[in-house]
Amino acid sequence: MLNKNQTQGTLKEIAGKIQEKAGEIVGSTEQMAKGLQKQVVGRAEKGLGDAKEAVRHATAAVKDTLHKL
C-alpha cells in the first residue's frame, strides 16, 4: 500500500508530464518548464514516501527480532 507522500508524489509527477506535453503541443516553453518542475517535485515527494516506508519496514523487522530474543 502506498503512503500519502508516495501517492501525492506520483500524482504530481503525472500532472507534470501532462503539463509538459500540453506546453509542447501549444508551443509554450513556460508550461513545459512548469511541467518539468512538477515532475521533479513529484519524484522528490515519492522518494520521501519510499524512504518512510523503508524505515517503517526496518523498524517492524527490528521489533520482531527483539521480540524473538
Backbone bond lengths (Angstrom), bond angles and torsions (degrees), N, CA, C in turn:
res aa  C-N    CA-C-N  psi(-1)  N-CA   C-N-CA  omega(-1)  CA-C   N-CA-C  phi
1 M - - - 1.447 - - 1.531 109.16 -
2 L 1.306 116.22 137.99 1.456 121.12 179.85 1.524 110.78 -82.29
3 N 1.341 115.55 144.17 1.459 118.41 174.61 1.532 109.14 -88.19
4 K 1.322 116.12 175.96 1.461 121.95 -175.17 1.535 111.73 -57.20
5 N 1.321 118.09 -44.37 1.460 120.99 -178.75 1.530 111.54 -65.50
6 Q 1.318 116.62 -40.23 1.458 119.66 178.94 1.528 110.77 -63.95
7 T 1.323 116.07 -43.79 1.464 120.61 -179.34 1.522 111.51 -65.58
8 Q 1.325 116.72 -50.24 1.462 120.15 -178.68 1.524 111.14 -64.99
9 G 1.314 116.87 -38.87 1.459 120.24 178.50 1.513 112.01 -62.37
10 T 1.323 115.95 -42.96 1.463 120.38 178.77 1.523 110.71 -64.17
11 L 1.333 116.73 -42.92 1.463 120.44 179.07 1.529 111.63 -63.77
12 K 1.329 117.44 -40.80 1.469 120.66 178.20 1.525 110.97 -65.05
13 E 1.321 115.70 -39.81 1.458 119.33 179.44 1.534 110.54 -63.62
14 I 1.326 117.09 -43.40 1.465 121.17 178.57 1.533 110.31 -64.08
15 A 1.334 116.77 -44.51 1.465 120.62 178.79 1.521 110.61 -61.01
16 G 1.322 116.29 -38.58 1.458 120.37 178.33 1.519 112.52 -65.20
17 K 1.318 116.41 -39.26 1.469 120.11 177.47 1.530 110.62 -64.10
18 I 1.331 115.57 -41.72 1.467 119.80 178.63 1.525 110.14 -64.13
19 Q 1.336 116.54 -45.05 1.461 120.29 -179.52 1.525 110.97 -64.44
20 E 1.318 117.11 -40.67 1.470 120.42 178.39 1.528 109.96 -61.34
21 K 1.333 116.73 -46.08 1.461 121.01 -178.41 1.525 110.60 -65.15
22 A 1.347 116.78 -41.44 1.467 120.39 178.25 1.527 109.98 -61.81
23 G 1.317 116.97 -41.95 1.465 120.68 177.15 1.510 111.77 -62.23
24 E 1.319 115.82 -38.02 1.468 121.14 178.00 1.534 109.96 -64.08
25 I 1.322 116.16 -43.19 1.469 121.27 -178.09 1.522 111.60 -63.89
26 V 1.342 116.39 -43.59 1.472 119.27 -178.18 1.527 112.67 -89.79
27 G 1.313 117.17 -2.36 1.460 120.61 177.74 1.513 114.14 78.08
28 S 1.329 117.44 29.68 1.462 121.10 -179.20 1.528 109.98 -104.45
29 T 1.326 115.56 105.82 1.467 118.65 178.03 1.525 111.16 -66.84
30 E 1.329 117.27 -27.96 1.466 120.65 178.16 1.531 110.29 -64.09
31 Q 1.330 117.01 -45.87 1.464 120.55 179.47 1.531 111.21 -67.99
32 M 1.324 116.34 -36.06 1.463 119.57 176.60 1.527 110.17 -62.05
33 A 1.336 115.97 -44.27 1.467 120.57 -179.83 1.526 111.11 -65.12
34 K 1.326 117.02 -41.42 1.467 120.41 177.97 1.527 110.46 -63.64
35 G 1.314 116.71 -37.84 1.456 120.77 177.41 1.518 111.67 -64.46
36 L 1.321 115.98 -42.97 1.468 119.81 177.58 1.524 110.62 -63.37
37 Q 1.323 116.30 -39.79 1.461 120.61 178.75 1.527 110.80 -61.92
38 K 1.329 117.28 -43.63 1.466 120.74 178.07 1.522 111.13 -61.48
39 Q 1.331 115.81 -37.50 1.460 119.50 179.83 1.530 110.87 -63.99
40 V 1.314 116.35 -42.73 1.467 120.74 179.65 1.529 110.29 -64.11
41 V 1.327 116.35 -45.38 1.466 120.62 178.84 1.529 110.00 -62.45
42 G 1.319 116.51 -42.12 1.457 120.81 179.10 1.524 112.39 -62.68
43 R 1.340 116.55 -43.45 1.467 119.97 178.04 1.522 111.19 -62.79
44 A 1.331 115.95 -40.18 1.469 119.96 179.63 1.531 110.47 -64.83
45 E 1.319 116.55 -43.58 1.465 119.73 -179.73 1.530 110.77 -65.98
46 K 1.323 116.41 -39.96 1.462 119.97 177.44 1.529 109.83 -64.41
47 G 1.328 116.92 -39.47 1.464 120.77 177.29 1.522 111.63 -61.60
48 L 1.322 116.54 -40.04 1.464 120.98 176.36 1.528 109.57 -61.61
49 G 1.316 116.15 -44.17 1.460 119.98 178.32 1.517 111.90 -63.11
50 D 1.329 116.98 -40.05 1.467 121.22 177.17 1.526 110.52 -61.48
51 A 1.333 116.15 -42.16 1.462 120.37 179.55 1.530 111.17 -64.89
52 K 1.323 116.24 -41.15 1.467 120.05 178.07 1.527 110.59 -61.20
53 E 1.324 116.41 -41.92 1.469 120.39 178.86 1.527 110.82 -64.13
54 A 1.325 116.61 -41.18 1.469 120.39 179.74 1.526 110.34 -62.39
55 V 1.320 116.71 -42.83 1.466 121.01 178.64 1.528 110.15 -64.74
56 R 1.318 116.48 -42.19 1.461 120.57 179.66 1.534 110.74 -61.20
57 H 1.326 116.64 -43.81 1.461 120.28 179.12 1.531 111.52 -67.13
58 A 1.318 116.68 -41.00 1.467 120.50 179.76 1.531 110.42 -64.84
59 T 1.321 116.34 -41.80 1.459 120.63 178.76 1.526 110.68 -62.31
60 A 1.316 116.45 -43.43 1.457 120.23 178.52 1.528 111.03 -63.42
61 A 1.324 117.41 -39.29 1.461 120.96 179.49 1.529 110.96 -65.47
62 V 1.320 117.10 -40.77 1.458 121.12 178.82 1.534 110.03 -65.04
63 K 1.317 116.72 -43.91 1.474 120.02 178.36 1.520 111.11 -61.24
64 D 1.322 117.54 -42.60 1.460 121.09 178.83 1.520 110.26 -61.73
65 T 1.327 116.35 -42.56 1.456 121.39 -179.92 1.531 110.77 -64.00
66 L 1.327 116.63 -44.03 1.455 120.46 -179.84 1.522 111.91 -65.15
67 H 1.316 117.35 -35.54 1.471 119.97 178.14 1.522 112.33 -68.17
68 K 1.315 115.98 -26.66 1.464 120.45 -179.98 1.539 112.18 -78.65
69 L 1.325 116.59 -18.46 1.468 120.67 -178.72 1.459 111.21 -77.06
